[in-house]
Amino acid sequence: MSAEDLDNYETQAELALYKEYRDVIKLFTYVVETERRFYLANKVDFNVRSAGQDVYFDVRLTDAWVWDVYRSSRFVKNVRIVTFKDVNVEEVQKSDIDIPESIG
């Protein structure tokens, strides 16, 4: 496999992932973004914990979808995220979802 073939494969995989995201976002209530991953979820349980003087986030997602091009199955029943890094949780405004169908 040449470098160009690999680039084409990765480009097609990313495009397929975006199309899947476009199709499934309407099924979810929350967008959750961490340093490592991007999730869609219907339930988010967000807790701030402490370990000595450090603070970390313990986030549990239920009924989730994971943005990960290399996962064969992106739908996940439960996810637990434990991190010292930032976590962004936003509620999806269903009326704000206007993703163009013409991409791809």
N, C-alpha and C positions, 0 to 999 in steps of 0.2 A: 504494500500500500504506500503510495507516494504521499508527500506532505500536502499536496493539493487535494488528493482524495480524502485525507484526514480532515483538512479544513472544510471541504464540502460536506462531509459527514457531520461534523460539529455544527455547521451552519444549519443544516437540515434538521438536526436534533433540537437546536434552540428554537427554530421556527415552529416545529411540532409542539414543543413545550408551550410557547406563547399561544398557539391556537387552542391548546387544551385549557390554559389559564383563561382565555377569553370565553370559552364555553362553560367553565365551572364557577367563575367568580360570582355569578348570580345566585349560586346555591349557598353562599356563605355570608356570615354576619360580620366577621372581623378579619382584618389584615394584621399579621404579626410579623415584624421584621427584627431580626437579630444580626449580629455581625457575620454569622455563618450561613443563615438560611432565611427564607421568606416563606410564610405560611398563610393559608386561609383557614379559618376555623369558625365553628358555630358557637362554641363556648370557650371562654378564656378565664382561667383562675390565676390571678396575678398576685404574688406575695413577695414582699421585701423581707429578707432574712439577714441576720447578722452572724458573723463568725469572728468573735473577738472584736477587733475594731473595724473589720471589713464588712461591707454590705454587699449582698448578692441578690439576684432575682431568681425566684423559683416560679416558673410559669407552666401551667398545665393546660393543654388544649384538648378539646374533645371534638370529634368529627372534623378532621383536618385534612388539608391537601398541602403537599410539600412541593415547593419549586425546586426541583432537582433533576437536571437533565439525565442523570445516570441511574435514577431509580426506575425500576420496572413498574412498580405500583406506587403511585403518589398519594393515594387515599389512605389515611391512617386513622384508626379509631381513637387512639390516645397518644399524646406526645407530652413529654416532660422536658423542659428546657431549664437548665441551671447555669447561670452565667454571672460573671462580674461585670460584663460589658453592658452597653445600653440595649434596651428592648423597647421597641415602639409598637403600641397597640392602637389601632384605629378601627372605629366602627364604619363599615361600608354603608354609604348612603345609596340605597338602591336606585334612586333617581339620578345619581351622579355617574352611573355606569353607562358609558357610551363608547364602547370599543368598536372601532371600524371593522366591518366584515371584510373589507377589500384587501387586507394585508395577507399576503401569501398566495 
